Amino acid sequence: MFRITTRQLRTFERMAASDFEEQLVEHCAAFWPRLAAAPGRERLLTIVRAAIARAAGYGFTLSGPVRLFIELGFLFGSGFDTDVQHPWARAYLTRQGETRPVGPDIEQMDCAAGLHHAAMDALSAIRGPHDRYIHAALRRLLALAAEPSPSRVDDLPAFALSALERVHPEKYAFVGEPALRELFAAGADEAARHGLEAPRDVLLLVAMMFAYGQGCTSDPIHAWIGRALTDETIATPALRARRLEERALSMARDALADMEIGQ
């Protein structure tokens, strides 16, 4: 009788895992070509593997839930599961406040279904029909960036929150002021960690988190953010902030142009 040894079984499992990783890399490249192209294929594979491990920490081991977890990382930032802007994600992933069906496979599928539904609600509220809210937010962002920046602000949290609400009022309303005050605190701490003190620079870090996720400065999907802030070839933290701002605004202009071409 033919028997499969434990060693052979582990080899088959490694091959299956490798095939699944490659499928996810192809999936990301197909749905987010610009984001997936930036790090390169090998780095993208590393991103996928890290996301698989992170998903497993929440009990996601089936292909569908794992794929969803990775998709949400591309949509909301790799750290979406701990981002103060997305409490709905934490609630589903940590099974807060609900009784889940018995059985690990059934439970994770049920959790993934709820997570998907909540994510679609969030995207609808933030992006609007045909990305209408995003289009308007990009235009407001570019207008705000062109205005002179004050050298001194008496109430920096209020100043920052007012700017976020002006640029993207729909997302501001959906996330809510309490969570955005937490986001401001995180952004201010991150700005200080990088030696940034000017109001415009603190606002920049908060705005980056608002747009790309609370963990954006260490997010491998958006590695350009962290690289700009730690680029030792640029003399000062303030100049690094200007480089980051220039790159972010350039990307905003490109995104706006793409959206207007597609209209």
C-alpha positions in Angstrom: 0.0 0.0 0.0 1.2 3.5 -0.9 1.8 5.6 2.2 2.6 9.3 2.5 5.1 10.0 5.1 5.0 13.0 7.5 7.9 14.5 5.7 6.2 14.2 2.3 3.0 15.7 3.8 4.9 18.7 5.0 6.5 19.1 1.6 3.0 19.1 0.0 1.8 21.7 2.6 4.7 24.0 1.8 4.1 23.7 -1.9 0.4 24.5 -1.4 1.3 27.5 0.8 3.7 28.7 -1.8 1.1 28.4 -4.6 -1.4 30.3 -2.5 1.1 33.1 -1.8 1.8 33.4 -5.5 -1.9 33.5 -6.2 -2.3 36.4 -3.7 0.6 38.3 -5.3 -1.0 38.0 -8.7 -4.4 39.0 -7.2 -2.8 42.2 -5.6 -1.0 43.0 -8.8 -4.2 42.7 -10.8 -6.4 44.8 -8.6 -3.9 47.4 -7.3 -1.3 47.6 -10.1 0.3 50.8 -9.0 0.5 49.9 -5.3 1.7 46.4 -6.1 4.3 47.6 -8.6 6.0 50.0 -6.3 7.7 47.6 -3.9 8.6 45.0 -6.6 7.5 41.4 -6.8 9.9 40.0 -4.1 8.9 42.8 -1.6 5.2 42.2 -2.5 5.6 38.6 -1.7 7.1 39.6 1.7 4.1 41.9 2.2 1.7 39.0 1.4 3.4 36.6 3.7 3.3 39.1 6.6 -0.4 39.7 6.0 -1.1 36.0 6.0 0.7 35.6 9.4 -1.2 38.6 10.7 -4.5 37.2 9.5 -3.7 33.9 11.2 -3.4 35.7 14.5 -7.1 36.4 14.2 -7.9 32.8 13.3 -8.1 33.4 9.5 -6.6 30.4 7.8 -9.0 29.7 4.9 -8.2 31.2 1.5 -11.3 33.5 1.3 -10.9 35.2 4.7 -7.1 35.5 4.2 -7.6 37.1 0.8 -10.1 39.5 2.3 -7.7 40.5 5.1 -5.0 41.3 2.5 -7.5 43.2 0.3 -8.4 45.4 3.3 -4.8 46.1 3.9 -4.5 47.5 0.4 -7.7 49.5 0.8 -7.3 50.9 4.3 -3.6 50.3 5.1 -1.7 47.3 6.4 -2.5 48.2 10.0 -6.2 48.6 9.4 -7.0 46.1 12.2 -5.5 48.4 14.9 -6.3 51.7 13.2 -8.5 54.0 15.4 -10.4 55.0 12.2 -11.7 51.5 11.7 -13.2 50.2 15.0 -15.5 48.0 12.9 -12.6 46.0 11.8 -11.3 45.4 15.3 -14.8 44.5 16.5 -15.2 41.7 13.9 -11.7 40.4 14.1 -11.7 40.2 17.9 -15.3 38.9 18.0 -16.5 41.7 20.2 -20.1 41.8 21.3 -21.4 38.9 19.3 -21.9 35.2 19.7 -20.2 33.4 16.8 -21.2 30.0 15.3 -19.4 27.0 16.7 -16.5 25.5 14.7 -13.3 27.2 13.5 -14.1 27.1 9.8 -17.7 28.2 10.1 -16.6 30.9 12.6 -14.0 32.5 10.4 -16.2 32.5 7.4 -19.0 34.1 9.4 -16.5 36.7 10.7 -15.1 37.4 7.2 -18.7 37.9 5.9 -19.4 40.5 8.6 -16.0 42.1 8.1 -16.6 42.3 4.3 -20.1 43.9 4.8 -18.7 46.5 7.3 -15.8 47.3 4.9 -18.2 47.9 2.0 -20.3 50.2 4.3 -17.1 52.1 5.1 -16.0 52.4 1.5 -19.4 53.6 0.5 -19.5 56.3 3.2 -15.9 57.4 2.5 -15.6 57.2 -1.3 -19.2 57.9 -2.3 -20.9 56.8 -5.5 -18.4 56.5 -8.4 -15.7 57.8 -6.0 -17.4 61.2 -6.0 -16.3 62.1 -2.4 -12.7 61.1 -3.1 -12.7 63.3 -6.3 -13.9 66.3 -4.3 -11.5 65.6 -1.5 -8.5 65.6 -3.8 -9.5 69.0 -5.2 -10.0 70.5 -1.7 -6.7 69.0 -0.6 -4.8 70.7 -3.5 -6.5 74.0 -2.8 -5.7 73.8 0.9 -2.0 72.9 0.2 -1.7 76.0 -1.9 -2.7 78.3 0.9 -0.1 80.0 3.2 0.6 78.0 6.3 0.6 79.7 9.8 3.9 79.6 11.6 2.1 79.4 15.0 -1.2 77.9 16.0 -2.8 78.2 19.4 -4.9 75.1 19.3 -3.2 72.6 17.0 -5.6 69.7 17.4 -8.6 72.0 16.5 -6.6 73.4 13.5 -5.8 69.9 12.3 -9.3 68.5 12.7 -10.7 71.5 10.9 -8.4 70.9 8.0 -9.4 67.2 7.8 -13.1 68.1 7.9 -12.7 70.7 5.2 -10.8 68.3 2.9 -13.0 65.2 3.3 -16.1 65.9 5.3 -17.7 62.6 4.5 -14.8 60.6 6.0 -14.6 63.0 8.9 -18.3 62.3 9.7 -18.0 58.6 9.2 -14.9 58.1 11.4 -16.1 60.6 14.0 -14.3 63.3 16.0 -13.4 61.2 19.0 -11.5 58.7 16.9 -9.9 61.5 14.9 -8.7 63.2 18.1 -6.9 59.9 18.8 -5.5 59.9 15.3 -4.3 63.5 15.8 -2.5 62.4 19.0 -0.9 59.5 17.2 0.2 61.8 14.3 1.6 64.4 16.7 3.6 61.7 18.5 4.9 60.4 15.2 5.8 63.9 14.0 7.8 64.4 17.3 9.6 61.1 16.8 10.8 62.4 13.4 11.8 65.8 14.8 8.9 67.7 13.2 7.4 70.6 15.2 5.9 73.2 12.8 2.1 73.1 12.6 2.2 72.4 8.8 4.5 69.4 9.5 2.3 68.0 12.3 -0.7 68.4 10.1 1.1 66.6 7.3 1.7 63.5 9.4 -1.9 63.6 10.6 -3.2 64.0 7.1 -1.0 61.1 5.9 -2.5 58.9 8.5 -6.0 60.1 7.7 -5.5 59.2 4.0 -3.2 56.1 4.2 -3.9 54.6 7.6 -2.6 55.2 11.1 0.4 53.0 10.6 1.4 54.6 7.2 4.9 55.6 8.3 5.8 51.9 8.7 3.4 50.4 6.2 5.3 48.4 3.5 2.5 49.0 1.0 3.3 52.7 1.3 7.0 52.4 2.0 7.7 55.8 0.3 6.2 57.6 3.3 8.6 56.1 5.8 11.5 56.4 3.4 10.9 60.2 3.0 10.8 60.7 6.8 14.1 58.8 7.4 16.1 59.9 4.3 19.5 60.8 5.7 20.5 62.4 2.4 18.1 65.2 3.2 19.7 67.6 5.8 16.9 68.3 8.2 13.5 66.9 9.4 11.7 69.9 8.0 13.2 69.4 4.6 12.2 65.7 4.7 8.7 66.8 5.5 8.7 69.1 2.5 9.9 66.2 0.3 7.1 64.0 1.7 4.5 66.7 1.1 5.7 67.2 -2.5 5.5 63.5 -3.2 2.0 63.2 -1.6 0.7 66.2 -3.5 2.2 64.9 -6.8 0.3 61.6 -6.2 -2.9 63.5 -5.4 -2.6 65.4 -8.7 -2.0 62.2 -10.6 -5.0 60.5 -8.9 -7.2 63.5 -9.7 -6.1 63.6 -13.3 -6.8 59.9 -13.7 -10.3 60.3 -12.2 -11.1 63.2 -14.4 -9.9 61.3 -17.5 -12.2 58.4 -16.6 -15.3 60.6 -16.2 
